[in-house]
């Protein structure tokens, strides 16, 4: 007699994702960098599925939750909110990352948690030490399964910091 056991086929359906955009709205993002970051943020919203969770955190001198973690009911309304944002102040990147993390922690721990950091990486308020910032993103993965991906904007964005933050969290 021959007994054959086939591996279970995984569902082709994607599980819901908890997604947080952490958007740099500091003065150094003025002009085309900020316009492109807003477009990237809009692209995220357009690609969300009905059962995904989304939050938007912005940071300048301080961090602020613009859209708390929840399913998006009306994508056009959210995109209009995004388009109304403007630049101001300095860059508290660490504060923005932490607040975005806190929004993701509101989701069930079995959900995939993703953060997209949109910044020029010029941290000059709050925590701005590169080792501490990269350590934060690494601990986000280790302790809370949060993967941080980074997109740099502007001609002078801090590629080293943003790369290290993404690599430290497998983003």
N, C-alpha and C positions, 0 to 999 in steps of 0.2 A: 504494500500500500504506500502511496505517496501523499504526503500532506504538504500543501503549499499555502503560505500565508503572505498576502500582499500587504505592503504598507498602506496605511490609511491615506486617502487623498485629502489634502488640505483644501479648504474652501477657497474659491477664487475671489470671494468677496473680501474686500479690505475691511478690517476692523475700524471702528471709529478712532479718531485721533484727537487728542487735546493739543491745540496749537496756539502758541502765543507769539505775537510779533512784538519785539522790543525795539522801538523806533527812536533814534537819535534826532532830536529837534533843536539841537544847540546851534548857536550862531555860526559855527564853523561849517555847518551843513548848508548854509545859504546858497540859493540858486539851483543850478543843475543837479548837484548831489542830492539835495532834499527832494526835488521834483522826481528824480529817478527812484529814490527810496519810497516815496509815496506810491509810485507806479508798481513797485515790487510788492508793497503792502496790499494794494488793490488786487494784484494778481493772485495773492494768497487767498483773499476773500472769494474771488471768482471761482477758485478751484476747490473750495470746501464742499463737502457733502452734507446732506441734511442732518446726519447724526454726529458730525464732527463738532467739537467745542472750539471756540475761538475767543481770544482776548487780545487787546491792544494796550500796550504800556508805552508811554513816551517818557523821555528824560531830557532834561537840560540841567539847570542847577539842582533840581530835584526830580523825582520820578512821580508819575501820575498814571493811574489806571483810567484810560479813556473808555474802553469797552470791557466790562468784566467777563470772565470766563462763562460762556453759555453757548448753546447752539444758535446759529445765525438764522433769524426768521426772515429778514429782508436784506438781501445782499446790497441792493441799490442804496438803501438807507445807510448802511455801514460805510459804503464807498463814499457817499456824500459827507459823512462825518470825517473820514480820512482826508478828503480834499480840502476841508476847512482848516486843517492844522497849519501852523506857521512856525518859523524858527524863532528862538530866543535863548539868551543866557549861555552858560558854560556847559560842560559835559560831565555829568555824574553817571558814567557808564555802569559802575558797580551798583549804584542805587536802582537804576533801570533794570539791570539783570536780576537783582534780588526781588524786585516787585513782580517782574514777569514770572520768575520761579514761583512766587507765592500764588499767583493766579493759576499756574499749572497744578500746584499742590491741591487746589480745590477739586480737581478731577479724581475719579476713581483710580486707584493705583494700578489696576489691570489695563488701563488705557495706555496707548503709546503717547508719550509726552515729548513734544518738539517745541523748541524755541528758535525763532529766527531773529538774530540781532542784525539790525540795519544801521550802520554807523560808519563814521570816518575813523573811529578808534582813538580819537585824541582825548583821552580821559584826563581831566584837570580839576575835578571836584570829587569830594567823597573819597572812595577807594580808587586810587589811580596807579598803584604799584602793579606792574605787569604780572609778577609772580602771584600776587594775591588774586588778581582778576582771573588768571588762568586756573588757579587753584579752586576758585569758586565754581567755574564751569565744570571742572573735573569732579568736584564733590557733588555737583548737581546730578551727574550721571551715576556716580557711585552710590549716593544716598537716596536719590529720588527718581532714577531712571529718566532723567531729562537730558536729551541730546540738544546741544546748542550748535546751530549752523550760523555762520557769519557771512554777510555781504558787505564789502567795503565800498565806500562812495567817495568821490573826489580824487583829484590828482595826487594828493599827499596823504591818503589814508594810511593808517598804521597797519600794514600788512602783517608784520610779525605778531603783534598782539592778537589780531583777529584770527590768524591762522592757529596760533597756540591755543586760543580759547576753543576753537572748533575741534582741533585735534585732541585736546584734553578731555573732550566729552563725546568723542566719536561722531561729531556732527558733520 
